[in-house]
Amino acid sequence: MLDFSFSPALIWAIIGLVLLICELATLSFILCFIGLGALIVSLTTWIGLTTSFSSQLIVFSASSLFLMLLLRKTARKLFAGHGDLPPDYTGQRVAVIKDIPAGKEGTIQYRGSDWIAFSDEAQTIPEGAWAEILAIEGIRVKVKSVT
């Protein structure tokens, strides 16, 4: 017969790896610290420091909370980008290569490619004029005329 008994260290390791994989899908920067806490418990259980379930839960809770409080803000800055800085395209001047009528779409050239552009202004931005990028919304670029 096959015996499928798992050691507590292996169970904690599996839980930790599953949580780390789930973090890749959510990018919440919470599950990764809980997963790392589970991996820490797996290690401490494997080397014999936490033999009882209650000691494993204490190490799991403390390490997950400690890692989250210590590293979450840093991880969000490193991996999620900088929300307080404007994007590098904001304020860039671009050439209008097809009229951008009021309330309709035209075309601009930005970084060597043609982009669909629109403007909230009441007047048409004519071909050959310059515009300034305000935002990129999906595949369209919001611009305003530069005078």
MITILUM-805320 format. One record per residue (C-alpha): residue number from 0; residue in three letters; x, y, z. Coordinates in pm, 1 decimal. Each point is the difference from the previous one (the first is absolute). Last residue first. Layout:
// MITILUM-805320
{r NUM, Ala, {X, Y, Z}} ...
END
This chain:
// MITILUM-805320
{r 146, Thr, {-37.9, 7740.4, -2901.9}} {r 145, Val, {7.3, -364.5, 100.4}} {r 144, Ser, {-324.4, -183.6, -54.2}} {r 143, Lys, {-118.3, -254.2, 254.1}} {r 142, Val, {41.9, -375.2, -15.2}} {r 141, Lys, {-165.1, -321.7, 121.0}} {r 140, Val, {165.9, -302.3, -157.8}} {r 139, Arg, {-202.2, -303.4, -99.6}} {r 138, Ile, {95.3, -366.9, 35.0}} {r 137, Gly, {-121.6, -30.4, 359.1}} {r 136, Glu, {-13.1, 351.8, 136.7}} {r 135, Ile, {338.7, 167.4, -36.7}} {r 134, Ala, {12.4, 334.3, 173.8}} {r 133, Leu, {64.0, 372.6, -46.4}} {r 132, Ile, {224.5, -10.4, -306.4}} {r 131, Glu, {78.0, 341.9, -143.7}} {r 130, Ala, {-86.7, 96.1, -354.9}} {r 129, Trp, {188.8, 155.2, -288.8}} {r 128, Ala, {-159.9, 102.2, -325.4}} {r 127, Gly, {65.1, -164.4, -339.0}} {r 126, Glu, {-354.6, -130.4, -30.9}} {r 125, Pro, {-244.9, 229.1, 175.8}} {r 124, Ile, {-120.9, -18.5, 361.6}} {r 123, Thr, {-372.1, 57.8, -36.1}} {r 122, Gln, {-168.7, 230.8, 250.5}} {r 121, Ala, {-213.7, -72.7, 306.8}} {r 120, Glu, {278.4, -174.2, 191.2}} {r 119, Asp, {-57.5, -341.3, 155.3}} {r 118, Ser, {259.7, -155.7, -232.7}} {r 117, Phe, {48.2, -332.3, -170.7}} {r 116, Ala, {295.8, -192.7, -137.5}} {r 115, Ile, {49.0, -333.7, -173.9}} {r 114, Trp, {373.0, -65.9, -7.8}} {r 113, Asp, {249.7, -21.6, -286.9}} {r 112, Ser, {338.6, -132.8, 100.2}} {r 111, Gly, {352.1, 145.2, 3.1}} {r 110, Arg, {3.2, 97.3, 364.5}} {r 109, Tyr, {-331.3, 186.2, -30.3}} {r 108, Gln, {-168.6, 99.7, -325.1}} {r 107, Ile, {-351.7, 130.5, 30.5}} {r 106, Thr, {-326.5, -104.3, -160.4}} {r 105, Gly, {-358.0, 125.5, 14.9}} {r 104, Glu, {-307.4, -91.9, 197.3}} {r 103, Lys, {-324.7, 184.1, 62.5}} {r 102, Gly, {-152.9, 231.1, 260.2}} {r 101, Ala, {158.6, 311.6, -150.1}} {r 100, Pro, {185.2, -102.6, -316.4}} {r 99, Ile, {354.0, -141.0, 25.4}} {r 98, Asp, {148.4, 56.3, -345.6}} {r 97, Lys, {247.0, -265.6, -119.3}} {r 96, Ile, {378.7, 11.9, 50.4}} {r 95, Val, {-1.8, 195.2, 327.3}} {r 94, Ala, {359.5, 22.3, 120.0}} {r 93, Val, {74.3, -77.3, 363.0}} {r 92, Arg, {113.1, 194.6, 304.5}} {r 91, Gln, {48.0, -206.0, 315.3}} {r 90, Gly, {-177.5, 139.3, 307.3}} {r 89, Thr, {-88.9, -339.4, 144.2}} {r 88, Tyr, {192.7, -276.8, -180.7}} {r 87, Asp, {232.2, -75.7, 292.8}} {r 86, Pro, {-290.6, -77.1, 232.7}} {r 85, Pro, {-54.6, 242.6, 288.4}} {r 84, Leu, {162.3, -100.1, 329.7}} {r 83, Asp, {-211.4, -70.5, 310.0}} {r 82, Gly, {-115.6, -342.7, -118.1}} {r 81, His, {353.4, -133.7, -25.8}} {r 80, Gly, {3.2, -349.2, -141.7}} {r 79, Ala, {-163.6, -316.1, 127.5}} {r 78, Phe, {318.0, -203.5, 44.5}} {r 77, Leu, {249.3, 213.1, 187.4}} {r 76, Lys, {-238.7, 243.2, 166.5}} {r 75, Arg, {-240.8, -277.2, 100.7}} {r 74, Ala, {287.1, -208.6, 137.2}} {r 73, Thr, {127.4, 290.5, 211.6}} {r 72, Lys, {-344.5, 64.2, 146.4}} {r 71, Arg, {-47.4, -368.6, 77.5}} {r 70, Leu, {343.6, -59.9, 158.8}} {r 69, Leu, {-6.8, 59.8, 374.8}} {r 68, Leu, {-369.0, -21.6, 80.2}} {r 67, Met, {-53.3, -299.8, -225.3}} {r 66, Leu, {315.8, -176.8, 112.8}} {r 65, Phe, {-88.2, 44.7, 368.7}} {r 64, Leu, {-359.9, -111.7, -51.8}} {r 63, Ser, {100.3, -312.2, -188.7}} {r 62, Ser, {279.6, -78.9, 247.7}} {r 61, Ala, {-221.4, 44.6, 306.3}} {r 60, Ser, {-295.7, -194.2, -134.3}} {r 59, Phe, {205.7, -291.7, -132.8}} {r 58, Val, {225.3, -14.4, 307.1}} {r 57, Ile, {-306.2, -6.9, 229.5}} {r 56, Leu, {-177.9, -253.4, -219.8}} {r 55, Gln, {304.4, -229.7, 1.6}} {r 54, Ser, {27.6, 29.3, 379.1}} {r 53, Ser, {-365.5, -102.3, 28.8}} {r 52, Phe, {50.7, -296.2, -235.3}} {r 51, Ser, {279.0, -138.1, 214.6}} {r 50, Thr, {351.8, -76.8, -127.1}} {r 49, Thr, {126.6, 348.8, -79.2}} {r 48, Leu, {380.4, 10.0, 24.4}} {r 47, Gly, {57.6, -342.0, -158.1}} {r 46, Ile, {202.5, 83.8, -312.4}} {r 45, Trp, {-296.6, -92.0, -222.5}} {r 44, Thr, {-247.1, 186.6, 220.1}} {r 43, Thr, {207.6, 319.4, -13.5}} {r 42, Leu, {30.8, -30.7, -378.0}} {r 41, Ser, {-369.3, -68.3, -58.6}} {r 40, Val, {-88.7, 280.8, 238.6}} {r 39, Ile, {216.1, 236.3, -207.4}} {r 38, Leu, {-169.7, -129.4, -316.3}} {r 37, Ala, {-341.4, 72.8, 151.3}} {r 36, Gly, {110.1, 354.4, 86.8}} {r 35, Leu, {125.3, 41.6, -357.3}} {r 34, Gly, {-344.7, -99.5, -122.8}} {r 33, Ile, {-164.2, 251.3, 233.7}} {r 32, Phe, {242.7, 260.6, -131.1}} {r 31, Cys, {-73.5, -90.7, -362.7}} {r 30, Leu, {-374.4, 0.3, 63.4}} {r 29, Ile, {2.3, 365.2, 101.2}} {r 28, Phe, {167.6, 180.5, -289.3}} {r 27, Ser, {-334.0, 20.1, -182.4}} {r 26, Leu, {154.4, -105.9, -331.2}} {r 25, Thr, {-298.1, -232.7, -55.5}} {r 24, Ala, {119.4, -269.0, -242.3}} {r 23, Leu, {364.0, -3.8, 109.4}} {r 22, Glu, {-116.8, -0.6, 361.0}} {r 21, Cys, {-179.9, -329.4, -62.3}} {r 20, Ile, {337.6, -157.2, -84.6}} {r 19, Leu, {145.1, 125.9, 328.2}} {r 18, Leu, {-302.3, -134.6, 187.5}} {r 17, Val, {37.3, -342.6, -162.5}} {r 16, Leu, {371.3, -3.8, 86.6}} {r 15, Gly, {-65.7, 82.6, 364.5}} {r 14, Ile, {-275.6, -260.9, 36.4}} {r 13, Ile, {226.7, -263.1, -156.9}} {r 12, Ala, {284.1, 92.6, 235.2}} {r 11, Trp, {-231.2, -11.4, 303.2}} {r 10, Ile, {-118.1, -349.1, -101.8}} {r 9, Leu, {358.0, -114.7, -55.0}} {r 8, Ala, {107.2, 119.5, 345.0}} {r 7, Pro, {-303.8, -166.6, 159.6}} {r 6, Ser, {109.7, -334.6, -149.8}} {r 5, Phe, {-224.7, -152.0, -261.1}} {r 4, Ser, {-145.5, -346.0, 12.2}} {r 3, Phe, {-78.2, -158.3, -334.5}} {r 2, Asp, {82.4, -360.9, 80.3}} {r 1, Leu, {-23.8, -229.1, -300.1}} {r 0, Met, {-103.3, -355.3, 60.9}} 
END
